Amino acid sequence: MRVAVVSTYPPRPCGIATFTQDLRRALLEADGSTEVCVAAITSGAGQDPAPEVAVTLRQHSRTDHVRAADALNDLGVDVVLLEHEFGIYGGESGQWVLDLVGRLEAPSVVTLHTVLGRPSALQSFVLAELCHQAAQVTVFSETARGMLTAAGLAAPERVSVVNHGAPVQLRSATAGGARRVGKGLPELDGHPGRTVLSTFGLLSAGKGIETAIRALPPVVRRHPELLYVVAGRTHPEVARLEGERYREGLERLVDELDLSRHVLFVDRFLTDDEVQHLLGRTEVFLTPYRSEEQVVSGVLTFALAAGCPVVSTPYRYAADLLSSGAGILVPFDDPGSVADAVGRLLDEPQQRQAMAEQAHTIGASHTWPEVGRGMLETLGRACERGAPAVAAPSSLGHGVLQLQVPGHDLRLAHLQTLVEPGGMVQHAQGLNPDRSTGYCVDDLARLAMVATATVDRGAGDAWLRTALRRSLVFLGEAWDVPTGAMHNFRAVDGSWLDRPHHGDHVGRAVWALGEVVAAAPDRWSRSTARALLEDVLASPLPSGHLRPLAFALLGLARLPQRDAAVEALSTTWAGALAAAYRRHRSREWRWFEDHLTYDNARLSQALLATAGRTGGPVLLAIGLESLDWYAAQCGLGTGPLRLVGNEWRRRPAGEQPSSRARLGSGQRDEGDEQPLDAAALVEAFVEAYLVTGDDDHLTRARWALGWFHGRNRLGLPVVDEESGGCHDGLGANGLNANEGAESTLAYLQASLALGRVRNPRRQSATA
């Protein structure tokens, strides 16, 4: 079996790097026929890689993450083992790792070094995607496994516990033994006869070393021979951002408490022999960490393998490993409790010995040979399972998603080419995504609705679930809490191209979030959408522009539960639309504004959806009247559908023409007809059907959908049946050759809306 491990790796000073090096050796020793190469994540500084490093990728280069996947594919490995912690990959919350795993051809196994109880939306998304795309997931404890599966981030049958390893030679280090082991630790050798407490590992504020130091004075008074050894250099990322501020603060604290004779700092990364020697001299090992979230600790594993009694705060890994009696758990940030626990163990040798024996027992299952055999079995299962089919197809003829709707199938090949880990490309040159145009909230909101609508069809496709999650993360990142507004445009490198503001995109985001809350396929998507929706609604939309209000009303109408604040917003926004209609309506012009622009039928649809939810007869009457008038403006039911062009149609001054006076050969050119207007007309009539039950509305929705398939003034199909893409417009003499996100999603939304009314799994808001 040929294995590639993606991780930090020596000489980079990092706990996961050392773990990976040890694990690699264990895999090779477990099976001599196994080959294990490394894809090493570097910090960008010049490093001479070890011979086993076949690929390097710079943490802060997104391109490197993609290239690393391609390089691993070229190596032809059987399985990729990916060590995951949010801080070792690039992008916010390490999200660029998804660029890497999304391109892998071999099955992957993901080892999670962090499983958070309260992750951010982006952290949760990254974990969910990693687990979804992995053939197997491993964690270091049953608690971590339970957290992962309870949160719905991974299926229980694909998550297994593979212990953290420790060098087998640590088993010979006897707690409290005076025997020197290996090369020794020079700094400690100068302090013979001392009672040693110890902590080792990379230093950072989360390690809580100050708590242990503050606990020493009362213990030292009873045990003046006590020496607390703090071994390890400052974590490189901490040093890069803060320098040695944390270590220097600890040193000042030692001076303030007059403990310089009782605290020994060893400012370097220890070798295995030095760790063995330190633990052989240790009476009590301390891990006073400050965060409950920590689900693994290599240094605690090493201490138990060496048979050291432990005093620790109850972070999750410690709570798991020490529950059988190998140590004492104390509250977080509580020096008094640490002092009491350490003093008790030093005063009671029998209790200390009993804990040492229990630690030694636990350590037996955590040696690297045991771990190597367990991980090898997991990798073998992953090879048997194979890589999940989640990547976008390389050609239209392979792996293309299809959804069945009445009368035809929807092909999603072009949609797949436009969706990327970072977003959805706005525009295309023909069928080729134009990545220079970046991404926008409008499209990601539409994508979320399309992906959610597939649940109604029972499609349950893994790729569409991934698209939904990516959409929600994008919307969450676009929302700016300080301003209570939202970015819209983003470059493919992740930088925002505009300031947060209100506009159509915020209304569409509310619409999408309402749809997801109502019908998302998984708990994570529902809860993420609900939380973001609450934030957005806390800064409600200005009422001066009608379309954002209409889009938002559609989202509120989908919510499954009524809420007083939501109902108040619905009443306000629907009232603004109704008031606009009354101001502009005349016998011949029955519309909300003095012009017809874009997404016109959404104004009528919003009032229909709100009426369906509240039972308001006035809103229903306005919705139906305006929709009928607008449909007549487009010639619906009298021949080819003719949409308002992108140069818009304005209300004539003076004498008002009849509702059909502008249809005919003499009317001016209004510009290209756009798919989003046809889609809006389809969905508005579907809404009318859902509210009234009148089959005539359903017939008119089908007629409007025909515009995409050739029932238009040029008699040309606007949809590319092979790719599933949609042309960006119908011009004076032909089709716009480009097939962008907005147009493709408009067609899919319209088709799925018609399919929804025939699917009993989806209940309308009026049911």
Secondary structure, 3 states (H helix, E strand, C coil): CEEEEEECCCCCCCHHHHHHHHHHHHHHHHCCCCEEEEEEEECCCCCCCCCCEEEEEECCCHHHHHHHHHHHHHHCCCEEEEEECHHHCCCHHHCCHHHHHCCCCCCEEEEECCCCCCCCHHHHHHHHHHHHHCCEEEECCHHHHHHHHHCCCCCHHHEEECCCCECHHHHHCCCCCCCCCCCCCHHHHCCCCCEEEEEECCECHHHCHHHHHHHHHHHHHHCCCEEEEEECCECHHHHHHHCCHHHHHHHHHHHHCCCCCCEEEECCCCCHHHHHHHHHHEEEEEECCCCCCCCCCHHHHHHHHCCCCEEECCCHHHHHHCCCCCEEECCCCCHHHHHHHHHHHHHCHHHHHHHHHHHHHHHHHHEHHHHHHHHHHHHHHHHHHCCCCCCCCCCCCCCCCEEEECCEEEECHHHHHHEECCEECCEEECCEEEHHHCEEHHHHHHHHHHHHHHHHCCCCCHHHHHHHHHHHHHHHHHEECCCCEECCEECCCCCECCCCECCHHHHHHHHHHHHHHHHCCCHHHHHHHHHHHHHHHCCCCCCCCHHHHHHHHHHHHHCCCCCHHHHHHHHHHHHHHHHHHHHHCCCCCCCCCCEECCCCHHHHHHHHHHHHHHCCHHHHHHHHHHHHHHHHHCCCCCCCECCCCCCCEECCCCCCCCCCCCCCCCCCCCCCECHHHHHHHHHHHHHHHHHHCCHHHHHHHHHHHHHHHCCECCCCCCECCCCCCECCCECCCCECCCCCHHHHHHHHHHHHHHHHCCCCCCCCCCC
